[in-house]
Amino acid sequence: MTLLHRSLVAIAISASLAGCYTDVDATVPMPENPEPMQPLPAEKISLEIGDSIIDAMKESVVITTLEGEEKRVNVETFKGIEYATQTRFAHSITKELEENVNATAFGDACMQVRSTIQDQSEDCLNLNIWRPAGADAGENLPVYVFIHGGDFEYGSGSEVLVHGDTVVAQGSDDSKPFIYISLNYRLGQLGTQWVKGTNVDGNYGLGDQKRALEWVHDNIASFGGDIDNVTVIGQGSGAMSVGLLQQDDNISGNYFQRAIMQSNPYGFEYPSYDVAKDRSQEFTAETSIDEIMASQKTALNGLEQLKNWLLSSLSLSVSVPVPLVPDIEIGPKSDNTPMSTLMPFAPYIQCEKTSLLGSCSESAKSPMQTELTVPSVLGNNASEANSFGMLFSVTFLIPTIIELITDEEPALVENVEPKALAMNLVEWLDDAENQAKVERELSQMDTNDLATNAGLSLTAYSAVTQLFWGLDTFIDIDDAALDCLSEEDTLGILSCVVAATSIELTGHDEVKTALNLTDFYPNSEAALGGATANMAQFKTMLNDTLFNGPARHMAANSTEAATLYRFDKKPSFSMWNYNTAQDEETGQYGELSILDLFKTIGCISGACNGSELPFMFNKAVRFDGSEIHPNTGEKALMNEMSRLWFSEELFTNYQYSDSADNVLVIEAEGFSDTTTYDWDYVTNPGVDPKLRQGRLTGLEEQGLMPWQWYLN
């Protein structure tokens, strides 16, 4: 009997006994639904930690044992400890523990364009520690360090969802004690700023994470932790961070010895040094914080992201008939694909050697081009493409806009080539009145309307698929077309050149090959469900090439042991609240957020990005801390998964083998009997003969995986 089955049986027995009658009348009426056990009030405590006296909190946590009983367990919490000092647009410096530390309340969250429970400030480099009550130095407890997600744009280590109180209490009660740490790091413009030079970078947020791990290495033994048994965990962009941290020999293996990466899109193309330079706002330490945050807010507007992506998709290099004048790139600079524009504050790839003209001639490798450097757990949720930050614009926003344009100006979007569709969409979106139309349309639709409308016509599907990975061309222009370069803005130049020259913007051969496979072949919208099928195929392609295929490749080609998992459980609740935007007039949060609205919709149909977090932490809350109501089976799964995730068994009992293709599948039935062998063949059978041994296997055999072309 699995742990989950025992939990379900215990819950069922408890419920049955509560309703039993006896032939002896009760002297005191028994309540039909006894009140849940409540934690005791928290107590302030003062502890000697190393050479410091730290004021902390002893907190009572109510847990459910695997036998279904409620129980109070005490943990000690150290909140808001400053691990580093920072100066704007400079790398942070690790800070030693002071003689007296007040760690009774969470510190400020880092600056972002979303509301947070804590105040926000630039002095935000703090961390939080949960440990079993009474733990002492020298106990050598395992240590888990969690790096939050949020597209490198939002989030904090003090969000209720990622508190470590429940999991630490469970570990203590199960006689498997450990220490859990969460942390903040700089986000957005303040966390990523291009810096000129080789072997240096402006990835300040990533640098903050390194300083936090250094602080843990220097101090956690005084809290009872083992500096040689540190596991770093990341979710979403936090998992991307862990993948990047594994590339740093000074950090990986020294400051952490194991890693867990949840929903790391290894197929993502990080911006290069040259692209980061092209996008740089050239802010300085003297730039006002209001100006910086206003720029960040503009960059994160869903429609603005979509415009930038479309312009970057039209990768156009022009050779002008003027001696000694170098080729001109029109539009935003892009790498092999334009996808990094959809996550504008992702870290960029460091330059190791520059040319005489200042461009990068030799870059560091992307995570996909390296190996795992410590034993790792990695995997994804079933429907990542439905809600992962960089994909919402393409998978939900474009269909809505195309439908709106079709009603008003069908010639702009019907039966057009990718080049024309991109230009038409950009020009249409450049009109403020049209942007307002989109926002009005969205605000008037409910989630069912939007979910129903999330389809792509035959021509739009082909175009959007090619645009996602980018078009490419190089042209010569004549003297007449030179006048185009006098246009005032990028869009004007691009429109003029495209109109004045006879060019054919072509997509990548790999994308064309994929679209010729039966599984991804465009369906006519005239056929029943054709547009919906096109969208489903597009999402499947993104899941296969950005998430599942790359994760499987990393696990199969690593000299370090790896566990590969798949979270297939579709929760009965949504993780997202879409009333998170700021009112322009009042400054209050609670307005419709287009980005979060589409993420909410994306989570209706399956396990989307972040769906595993309530199960991992055994927390019945959403990302924003609002309450959810899991059903009985979900509660039992939470009880079990949260114990497995912080255990040695996760690393030792499910190690991936390329020949067996064994994947830990997480769903309602539990873990012990759900390792799926020949996972790709069993779970992802293709329709096309080339994909019938499994889509991931077939796509790799056809040379269509990221490491075989755009990340090669």
N, C-alpha and C positions, 0 to 999 in steps of 0.2 A: 504494500500500500504506500503510495507516495505521500510526501509531506502535505501536499495540497489536499489529497483525499482525506487525510486525517483531520485537516482543518475543517473541511466541509462536513465530515461526519460529526465532529465535535460541536459545530454550530447547530447542526440539525438535531442532535441529541439534546443540547441545551434548550432549544426552542420547544422540543416535544415535552421535556420534563416540566417546563414552565406551565404547560397547559394540562398536566395530569390532575385527576381527582383522586381523593382517598375516601375511605368510609368513615373517616373521623373529621368532624367539622372543624375548620380552622377557628381558633379563638381570635385571631386578628386577620382581617381581610387582606389577602395578598394582591399586590398590584398586578394587573395583567401585563404591563410592560414596565419592568423595573427601570429606573433611571440609570443611564450609563455611569460608570465610575468616573469621578472627577479627579484631576490632579490636585495635590495639596499646594498651598501658596508657595511661591519661590522664596528662597532665603538668600540674603547677601552673606557671602563668606569672604574671609581674608586668608590667602594662602601664600606660603613661601615657595617661590618657583625660582630655582637657581639663586641668583643674588638679588632677586626682586621680591617685593611684596605686592601681590596682585589681588585687588578686590574683584571677585567673580560672583557667579550665581549658582546656587544649588537648586535644581529644578526637578519637580516631580513629573514623571511622564507615565501616562496610562498606556500599556501595551496589551495586545492579545497574544497569549501564548499559542503554541501550535496545537494545544489541547482545547483551545477555544475559551480559555479563562481570561478575564481581565485582571490586570495586575499593575500596581504602582512600582516604578523603578526610578531611583534617583540618578541624575547625571549632573556633572559640573560643566558650566558654560563660561567661556572667556570670550567676550564680545568686543569687536571694534579695536583690536590690538593693531597699532600702526607698525607695519612691517618694513616700510621704506618711506623716504622723503622724495618729493618730486619737484622739479621746476618745469614749467611749461615748455614743451618741445625739447626736452632733454631726457636722457635715460635716468631712471630712478636709482637711488642709492639705499642699500639695506640699512635699516635702523636697529640699533641694539635696544634691548628691553631697558626701560628706565628703572630707577630704584623703586619707585612707587607707580603702579599702573592701575587705573580705574577701567576695568573690563566688564562693567555691569550693563552696558547698553550698546547696541549696534552703532557703528560709525556711519559717516555720510556715504551715500552712494556716489559713484562717479557721474560726471555731467552727461546728460543724454536728453533727447527730445521726447521723453515719455515720463509719465508720473511714476514715482517710486514711493514706497512706504517711508523710507528714511529721507531726510533732507539730502540735497545734492550739492557737491562742491568739488573743487579741484583737489582738495586735500582729502583724498578718498582711498588711499592705499592702505587698507586695513583688512584684517582677517579675523575669523571666528573659529574657536576650538570647542568641540564637545568631547568629553571623556567620561568614563565610568566614575561614579562618585568614589572618592577615597583612593584613586590611582595616585601612584607616587613615582618619583624619578627612579630609574633603574628597573622598571617593570618590563621594558622592551615590548610594548604593545604595538601591533601593526598600525600603520598610519595611512589614512586615505585623504587625499587632497582633491577637492572638487573645483573645476573651472567651469563657470556657468556659460551658457550659450547666449544667443541674442544677436547673431549676424555681425558681431563686433560693433554693434550700434547701441544696445540697451542691455539691461539686466544688472543684477548685483548678487553678491554672496550672502546677503541677508534676506533674500526673498523667502517667504514662508515655505514654499514648495521644496527648497533645497536645504532646510534646516536639518541638522544631524541628530536632533534629540531622540527621535523614535528609533532610528537604526542603531544608535549607540546603546540605548536602553535595552533593545532586543539582544544585541550582542553580549551585553553584560549579563542579562538574565539567562542566556543560553550557554554561559561559561565560555564564550568566544569573544572576549573583550577587545576593543580597538578604539582608536582615536580618529575623529573626523574633523576636517578643516575645510572651510569655504573662504573665498577671497574675492576682492574687487580688483579690477585692473582698468586702465584708462580706455575709453571707447571713442568711436567716431573720429572727428578731426583731431582731437587731442591724443588719440591712441595710434594714429597712423599718419605720418607726415613725411613726404619724400625728403631725403637728405642727400646732398651731393657727396660723392666719394666712393671709394672701394672699401669693401669689408666693414662698412658701417651702414646703419640703416635708421630710419625713423619709425620703426615698428615699436613704438613705446609701450603699447599695451602688452605685446608679447614679451618685451623686456621686463615689465612689471611682474609678469607671471614667473619669470626666471628669478627675480629678486625674492618673490614670495617663497619659492622652493628653496632658495638659499637660506632664507630666514628659518624655515622649517628644519633644514639640515643643521643649522647652528643652535637651535633652541628647543626642539621638540623632545629631546631626551630629558630635559628638566621637567617636562609635563608627563613623563612616563612612556614616551614613544621610542620606537626603534628606528634610528636613522638609516639602517640598512634594510628596512622593510617598509618602504614608502611606495604606495600606489597612487598615481595621478589619474584622475577621472575627468573626462570632458564630454559634454553633450552639445551637438550642433556645432556652432563656431568654437565652443570649448573643446570639442573633439578635434576640430581642425587645428587648434592651438597645440594639442597634445601631439598630433602628427608632426607639426613643425618643431616642437621641443625635442622630439626623438632624433632630429637631425643634429642637435647640438651636443657634441661629445663632452663638453664641460658640464652639461646638465644631465643628460640621459645616462643612466647607470651610476651616476654619482649622487644626484639629488633625488632621483626616484629610480626604483628597480623594476617596477611593473606599470602597465598602463591599461586603461579601459577607454575605448573611443566609441561613443554612441552617436550614430548618424554622422559620420565623417564623410563628406563627399570627396573621396580621393580623386575623383575624376574632374574636380574643379580646377580651372586654370587660374592660378594666382596672377595678379598683375606683375609685370616685369618692372625692372628699374626704370626703363624708358617710358613705359605707360604711366607709372606712378609720377614721374617727372612731368609728363604732359598734363596730368590732372591736378598737379599741385596748385593749391591756392596761395602759396607763398606767405602764409601767415607767419608772424613772428611772436615772440614772447610779449611784445608791446601791443599786439592786436587785442582789441577789447573782446571779452568773453561773449558779449552779446552778438558781436559781428560773427564770431566763430560759430556760435550755436545757430544763428540765423542761416548761415551757409549750410550747416549740417541739415537743418530742417528742410531746406530747399532740395538738397541732394537726395533726401529720403522720401520726398513726395513721390507717390507711386507713378504718377504720370510723367514726372521729370525723369525718373529712372527708366521708364519705358522709352522716352525720347532718346536718352543717351545710349540705350542699348541699340535702338534702331539705327542711329547715326554710326555707332561703332560697327554694326553689322555690315555697313556699306564701306568696307575697307578699300580706299581708293588712293592709289599713288599716281602722281602726274609728273611726267617728264616735260619740262618747258623748253622751247627752242631758244634759250638764252645761254651763251657760253658761261661756264663756271658756276651756273646756278644749279644747286643740287635738286634732286627729286623732291616734290612737295606732297606730303600726305594731307589729304583733304578730310576734314572731320576729325573726331577724337581719335587719337592713336589707339590701336588695338594690337593684341598679340595674335596668336593663331586663331583665337575665337574672341568674341566680344563678351563672354559671359561674366567677366569680372566687373563689368559696369553694373550688374544687378546686385552686387555686394560691394558697394563703393569703398568701404573702409576695411576690407580684408587686408592682411599684411601683404607686402610686396616682396618679391624675390630679390635678395641682396645681390649686388654686383661685385664680382671679384676682379674684374679688369675692365677699364674704360678705354675707348679709342681716343685719338687725338682731337676728334670733334666733340668729345664729351658723352657720346652714347656708350651703352654697355656692350662690350665685345665678348665678355665671358661671364655668365651668370652662375649663381649657386643653383643646385638642383631643386626641383620641386619635390614634395613628399612622395609623389607617385613614382619618381625616378630613384628612390632610395629603398632601403629595407627597414623593417622593424628592428629596433636596436635593443629592446627589452621584451620579455614575455608580455603578450598583449591579448586583450579581449577586444574584438571589434565586430560591428554589425550595424544593422539598420532596421527601421520599421517598414511595414509592408507598403505604405503609401507616402513615402518621403516627398515625392514631387508635388503632392497636393498642397503642401504648406511651407516647405523650406524657403527661407527668406528670399533667395535670389530668383526663385522660380514662379512666384505668385503672379508677377506681371505677365509672363508669357502664357501660363496655363489658364488664367482666369480673366485678366484684364483685357488682353487682346480680343478674345471672342466677344466680350461685351461691347468694346469699341467698334469692332467690325460690324456687329449687328446694328449699332446705332447709325453708323455711316451708311450701311446698306439701305436703311429706311429713308435716308435723306439724299445721298449721292452715291447710288449703287455702282456707278462707273468707276469709282475710285478703288473698289475692292473686288469687283467681280471679274474673273478671268484675266487676272493680271499676273505678271511675272514677279518674283521676289523683289527685284530692284524697284519696280514701280510701286508695289505694295508698301515697301518700307518708306519710300519717298512720300507717297500719298499720306501714310499714317503720320509721319513726322510733320509734314506741312499742315495737316488738319489739326494735330495736337499743338502746334505752335500758336494757334489762335486761342486767346484766353476765353473767348465765348464758348468755343467747343470744349475746352477743359471744364468749364462750368456745366455744360450739358452732361458730360460724363458723370460728374459728381452728383448732379441732380437725379440723373437716371439711377445711379447706384443707391442713393438715399431713399428712393421710392420703392425699391425692390426688396423683398424679403429673401431669406436664405434659400427657400425652395425655388423661387423665381431664378435666382442666380445659378443655382445648381443645375436647373433645367436648361438654362441658356449656355452652359459651358460646353459648347461644341464648336467644331471648325469645319467650314466647307472644304471641298476637295482642293480648290486652288489655295485657300488660306492655309490649310494644313501643310501642303507642300512648301509654301513660301515661308511660313513661320518655322518649320523644321530646319530649312536651309539657313534662315536668318539667325537661328539660335547659335549655330556654329559659325556663322559669318560667311559673307561673300567676299570675293577677292578679285582684284583686277589691277592691271598696270597699263596706263594709256599715254599716248603722246597727244598733245593738243597743239593746234596751230595758232597763228597770231591772233586770229579773230576770237578764239576761245580764251586768249590771255586776259581779255577784259573781265572775265569772270572773277579773276583774282582780286579785282577792286571792290567786290561786294563787301558789305559791312560785316556780315556774320557768317558763321560756318554753314548754316543751312542755305543761305543765299548763294555762296560759292558752289556748294555741292549741287544744288538745283540747277544752277547755270551750266556747270560743266557737264552734268548728265544730259541736259537738254541740247547742248551745243555740240556734243560729240556722239559719234556712233560707236557705242561700246556695248559689250555684253558682260555684265557682272555674273560670274559663275560661282556656284557653291562648291564645296569640297566633294571630291569624288566619293569619299567614304559615306557622306550623307546620301548621295544619290544611290549608292549601292544598297544602303539600309532601306531606303524608300522603295526599292524594287523587290525586297523580301515580302512574302505574303503577309507576315505578321504586322508589317508597317506600311503596306501599300495603301495609298490614299483611296478612301471610299467616297462615292458620290453622295452629296447631301440629298439628292433626289431619292436615294434608297432609304428604306425604313431604318432609322437610327444611324444613318451614315455619318452625320456630323458628330454625334456623340461618340461613335466608334473611333473616329479620327482623333478626338481628344484623348480617349482612353489609350490609343496606340502611342500618341505623343508622350503621355505620362509614363507609359511602360518603357519607352525608349530612354527617357531621362532616368528612371529608376535603375534600369539595367546598366547604363553607361556611366552615370555619375556616382552611383551608390553601390549597388549589389556586385556588379562585375569587378570594379576596382578593389572593393574590400576583400572579395574572394581571391583576387590575384595577389594582394598583399599577404594574406594568410598562407597561400600556397607557396609563395616564393620567399619566405622568410626563414632564416636560420634559427630564429628565436621561436619558441613555442607560441602558438596562437589558438585562441578559441574564437570561432566564428558563430555569431548568433543571428537570429531573425525574430523580431517582435511582431507577431501576427495577430495579437489580441486586439480586436476592435472595441474600444471602450464604449460604454453606454452613455458617456458624457463627453462634452467638448472641452478641450484644454484652453480655448481662446475666448476672450471677451473682446468684442469689436468696438465698444464705446470707450476708446482709449485716447482719442486725439484731443488736442488742445483747442479751446475756443479762442479765436483771434482777438476778440474784444475783451473778454473777461480774464483770459489766462488760465481758466479752469479746465481740467481734463474731464472727459465724458462725452465728447463729440464722436461722430462716426469716423473710424480709421479704415480707409480703403484696404490697406495692407492686412490689418487684422481681420477685417470682414472676410476677405478671401481665404485667409487661413482657417477661419471658423468653418467656412463652407467646405474647404478641402478635407477637414477632419470628419465630416459627416459620413463619408463612404469607407473609411478604413483607419488603420493605425498610422497617423500622420507624425510629422516631426515633433518630438517631445511627448508623445502619448505614453511612453514607458515611464516617465518620471514619477507620477503618483505611485506606481507599482514598485519602483526602485526605492523610493524613500518612505513608502507606506504613509503617504500624506493625501488626504481627501480634499485637495485644493487645486485650483487652476494656476496658470502662470502668474496671474495678478493677485493671487491669494484668496480669491473668492471661493466659497465652499462648493464642493460637488457631492453627489450622493451615489457612490458605487453600490452595485447590487451585491448579494451574498457571495456569489462566485468570484466577483472582482475583489472583494475584501479578502477572501481566502488566497487569491493569487497575489495580492499585495503582501500578505503575511509571509508568503513563501519566497517570492522573488526578492523582497527587501533583505531577506536573510542570505539567500544565495549570492547576491551581488557583492556583499561585503564578506566574502569567505574565500578560503584557500581553494575550495572545491571548484569554483568557477574557472580557475586557471588550470587545475590538474585533471578534472574528470571529463572535460569536453574538448580536448586538444584536437585541432583540425588536422586532417590528413588529406592531401591532394587526391590520392588514389581512392579514398573512401568518400570524399566530398561530404563529410559529416557535419551537419549544422545543428546547433542547439536552437530548436524552434520553441518560442515562448507563446503559449496560448492558454486557453482555459483549463486544459487537462493536466497542466503541471509540467515538470521538467524531466523526471527520472526516466520516462519512457518516450520522450519526444525528440531525441536526437534522430534527425532524418538523414539517412545515408543516400548516396547518389542524389543529393538535394536538388541540383539543377535539373537533372533528368526527371525527377519525380514532381518537382514543384513548378518548373518553368518550361514545360514542353512547348516547343514551337509548332506552328502550322506549316511553315515553309520546310521543305525537305532538308535544307541546310541547317535548320534550327531544331530538328526533332530530337536530338540528343540533349536538348536543353538550350534555351536562348543564349545564356551567357557563354556556354561552350561554343555554340555556333557563331556568335558574333566575334568571338576571339579568333576562331578558325578563318573567318572572313577578313580579319585584319581591321575590325571596326571598333576596337576598344581604345580608350584614350591613350594608354601607354604605347599603342601601336601607331598613332599618328600625331595628334596635336600636343601630347605630352611626351613625345619621344625625344 
